Structures are given as structure tokens and as C-alpha cells.
Amino acid sequence: MRLVIARCSVDYAGRLTAHLPSAPRLILVKADGSVSIHADDRAYKPLNWMSPPCTLKEGTGEQEGVWTVVNKAGEKLIITMEEVLHDSSHELGVDPGLIKDGVEAHLQELLADRIDTLGEGYTLIRREYMTAIGPVDILCRDASGATVAVEIKRRGEIDGVEQLTRYLELLNRDPHLAPVRGVFAAQEIKPQARVLATDRGMDCVVLDYDALRGIEDDKLRLF
């Protein structure tokens, strides 16, 4: 990973246009090729970014200090450096990934074993389907054969919806899987997370842990 702190301006040219005026910012260049620009707020969310696959070209000569990031759709992220305050690279190696707590891990296992509880005709593709940014909990197909990505949480909050959104963005680039829709599943889903998920075209499923284990009614509540 390369970390650059610089006073810079940023312009995005694609389906829309956007401009960030000159200010000190953190630029992350990851091993997967992604480039993201961060301010000293907004938690983890970048001000602007380019997801992989994309290429980064650092200008020379008259264009020295101008970074141009281009994705496969031809969209451009142009970063104009005015002053570089810090520039370092670090080898992070292979990340072991997020270790889920016991309940989430067991929910994933139970739902994979009883995937038809999501709907008649559902079939499992695999658990922990790996992507460039981490594993999707469950990848399956519905009765029509369409691909469905399922993100499972003990408590469903907005960050889980954002995580599923990123997975869907990557999965829908694969012509063998697209179109891929999302299912956000949790024992409890916060109202704000439900609104965001619904707005993004995802289904929300409330999971009953005991019911999945066969202790109570074995049906999921789908809202």
C-alpha cells in the first residue's frame, strides 16, 4: 500500500463530473490498483475513488505532479499535486480477512445448508465466495437462475449495507455472474439500514437463529 499526504485538487470525469478544490488530503494506492482520496473526517468513506481494475499514470515533464487514474470504462480521476508532504509504501501481505463471531459464522453455515429457506428453487453456489475486497458470505441462485449475494450480520446496520454494495459492484463486473442482486440478512436490521438497502434494490431478511436450528418455526421472515 502506498500512502501519500499532499496538498492537491481532484477532478473526476465520467458519467458525471466532480471537483475537489485544493486542500491537504490522504491518497491511498492499494495493491489491487484502487486509488482513494480521504479527508480527515467522514470515518472510512473516501471523498472520491477509483475501483479496480484501473491504471495509474504519474505525469512527467510539463505534466509532472499530475496523476491520472483510468478505469476500463474510460472514466478518469485526475489528481493535481501542489505539495507532497509524505510518500511511503508498505507491504501488508495477504490479509486473513474478518473473523466473524460465533453467531454470524453459525448463521452462515445454517443458511447455506438450508438455502431454500430464502425461497423455493434457491441453490447454493458456495459459501465465502472470494472477491478482490474480501469474501461474500453466501453466493447462490434463485429459482430463475439469477445470481444472489447474501451478506449476513448478527445486527444489520448501515456499514453492512455498504459492504454488500461494494461486493455487488465487483460481482456485477463478472459477465458469468451478472446481473447479481443482494440480500441483506441479520437477526436484527436497524431502520436506517433497511431504508438504505431497499433504496439500493436489496432484499432484507430477518433471520431467526433458533428457527434455523430447527428449534422453532423453520421459516424466515422476508420483508
C-alpha positions in Angstrom: 0.0 0.0 0.0 1.2 3.5 -0.9 0.3 6.4 1.4 0.6 9.9 0.1 -0.3 13.0 2.0 -0.4 16.0 -0.3 -2.0 19.4 -0.9 -3.9 18.6 -4.1 -7.0 19.2 -6.2 -9.0 16.3 -7.7 -11.2 16.1 -10.8 -13.4 13.2 -11.8 -14.6 12.9 -15.4 -17.0 10.1 -16.2 -20.8 9.7 -16.2 -20.8 12.8 -14.0 -18.1 15.4 -13.2 -16.9 16.4 -9.8 -14.2 18.7 -8.4 -12.4 18.8 -5.1 -10.6 22.2 -4.6 -7.1 22.4 -3.3 -6.6 21.0 0.3 -4.3 18.6 2.2 -5.5 15.1 1.7 -4.5 11.4 2.1 -4.3 9.4 -1.1 -4.3 5.6 -0.8 -3.0 3.4 -3.6 -3.7 -0.2 -2.9 -2.1 -3.4 -4.3 -5.4 -4.2 -6.1 -4.9 -1.0 -8.1 -7.6 1.1 -6.4 -7.0 4.7 -5.6 -8.9 6.7 -3.0 -8.8 10.2 -1.7 -9.5 10.9 2.0 -10.1 13.9 4.2 -9.5 14.0 8.0 -13.2 13.1 8.7 -16.0 11.0 7.3 -14.7 7.9 9.0 -13.7 5.3 6.4 -15.5 6.8 3.4 -13.3 8.5 0.8 -14.1 11.8 -0.8 -13.5 10.2 -4.2 -12.1 7.0 -5.5 -11.5 4.7 -8.5 -12.2 1.0 -8.0 -10.1 -1.7 -9.7 -9.4 -2.6 -12.4 -7.8 0.7 -13.2 -4.4 2.1 -14.1 -2.4 5.0 -12.5 -0.1 7.1 -14.6 2.1 9.7 -12.9 2.8 12.6 -15.2 6.3 13.8 -16.3 7.7 16.9 -17.8 5.0 19.6 -18.1 2.6 17.1 -16.5 4.8 16.4 -13.5 2.7 16.2 -10.4 -0.5 15.2 -12.2 -1.8 11.7 -11.5 -4.3 10.2 -14.0 -6.3 7.2 -12.9 -8.3 5.5 -15.7 -10.7 2.6 -15.3 -11.9 0.1 -18.0 -14.9 2.3 -18.8 -12.6 5.2 -19.6 -13.6 7.3 -16.5 -10.8 9.4 -15.2 -9.7 10.6 -11.8 -7.1 13.4 -12.1 -5.1 14.3 -9.1 -3.1 17.5 -9.3 -0.3 17.6 -6.7 0.8 21.0 -5.4 2.9 19.9 -2.5 3.7 16.4 -1.3 4.1 16.2 2.5 4.6 12.4 2.8 5.0 9.5 0.4 5.7 6.0 1.7 5.0 2.4 0.6 4.3 -0.6 2.8 3.9 -4.3 2.1 0.9 -5.6 4.0 0.9 -9.1 2.7 -2.2 -11.3 2.4 -4.9 -10.3 4.9 -6.6 -13.2 6.8 -10.0 -11.4 6.5 -12.6 -10.6 9.1 -13.2 -13.4 11.6 -16.9 -13.4 12.3 -18.2 -14.0 15.8 -19.7 -17.4 16.6 -23.3 -16.5 15.9 -22.6 -14.9 12.5 -20.5 -17.9 11.4 -23.1 -20.3 12.5 -25.9 -18.3 10.8 -23.9 -18.5 7.6 -23.4 -22.3 7.9 -27.1 -22.9 8.8 -28.4 -20.7 5.9 -26.0 -22.3 3.4 -27.3 -25.8 4.5 -30.9 -24.6 4.2 -30.6 -22.2 1.3 -34.1 -23.0 0.1 -35.5 -21.1 3.1 -34.7 -17.9 1.1 -37.2 -19.0 -1.4 -38.3 -22.1 -3.4 -35.8 -23.1 -6.0 -32.8 -21.4 -4.5 -29.5 -23.3 -4.9 -26.1 -22.7 -3.3 -23.1 -21.7 -5.4 -20.7 -21.5 -2.4 -20.0 -20.0 1.0 -17.2 -17.4 1.4 -17.1 -16.6 -2.3 -13.9 -14.6 -2.6 -13.6 -11.2 -4.3 -10.8 -8.7 -4.5 -12.1 -7.0 -1.4 -13.0 -10.0 0.7 -15.4 -12.9 0.8 -19.1 -12.7 0.2 -20.9 -14.7 2.9 -23.1 -16.7 0.5 -23.4 -16.7 -3.3 -26.5 -18.6 -4.6 -29.0 -18.6 -7.4 -32.7 -18.0 -7.2 -35.4 -20.1 -9.0 -34.9 -18.1 -12.2 -31.2 -18.8 -12.2 -30.2 -15.2 -11.3 -27.2 -14.8 -9.0 -27.8 -13.6 -5.5 -25.2 -12.4 -3.0 -26.1 -12.7 0.7 -24.4 -10.6 3.4 -25.1 -12.0 6.9 -24.8 -10.0 10.2 -25.9 -10.5 13.7 -27.1 -6.9 13.8 -27.7 -5.3 10.5 -26.5 -1.7 10.3 -25.6 0.8 7.6 -22.0 -0.4 7.3 -23.2 -3.9 6.4 -25.3 -2.4 3.6 -22.3 -0.5 2.4 -20.2 -3.7 2.5 -22.7 -5.6 0.4 -22.9 -2.6 -2.0 -19.2 -2.9 -2.6 -19.4 -6.7 -3.2 -22.3 -6.2 -5.7 -20.3 -3.6 -7.6 -17.5 -6.1 -8.1 -19.6 -9.1 -8.8 -21.7 -7.3 -11.4 -18.5 -6.8 -13.4 -18.2 -10.6 -14.0 -20.3 -11.5 -17.1 -20.6 -15.0 -15.8 -22.4 -13.8 -12.7 -24.2 -10.6 -13.7 -26.8 -9.5 -13.0 -26.3 -10.0 -9.3 -28.7 -8.8 -6.7 -28.2 -8.5 -3.0 -29.9 -9.9 0.1 -29.0 -8.3 3.5 -29.7 -10.8 6.2 -29.4 -10.3 10.0 -31.1 -11.2 13.3 -32.0 -7.6 13.7 -32.0 -4.9 11.0 -31.8 -1.2 12.0 -34.5 1.0 10.3 -31.8 3.2 8.7 -30.1 0.1 7.2 -33.4 -1.2 5.9 -34.2 2.1 4.2 -30.7 2.2 2.6 -30.8 -1.4 1.5 -34.3 -1.1 0.0 -33.2 2.1 -1.8 -30.4 0.2 -3.4 -32.6 -2.6 -4.6 -31.6 -5.2 -1.9 -33.9 -7.5 -0.1 -33.9 -7.6 3.7 -34.2 -10.9 5.6 -34.6 -11.1 9.3 -33.0 -14.4 10.5 -34.4 -16.4 13.4 -31.4 -18.2 14.9 -33.5 -20.8 16.8 -35.8 -21.4 13.8 -32.8 -22.1 11.5 -31.6 -24.6 14.1 -35.0 -26.2 14.0 -35.9 -25.3 17.5 -38.9 -23.2 16.4 -40.8 -22.4 13.2 -38.4 -23.0 10.4 -39.5 -20.2 8.1 -37.5 -16.9 7.6 -39.4 -13.6 7.8 -38.8 -11.8 4.5 -39.6 -8.1 4.4 
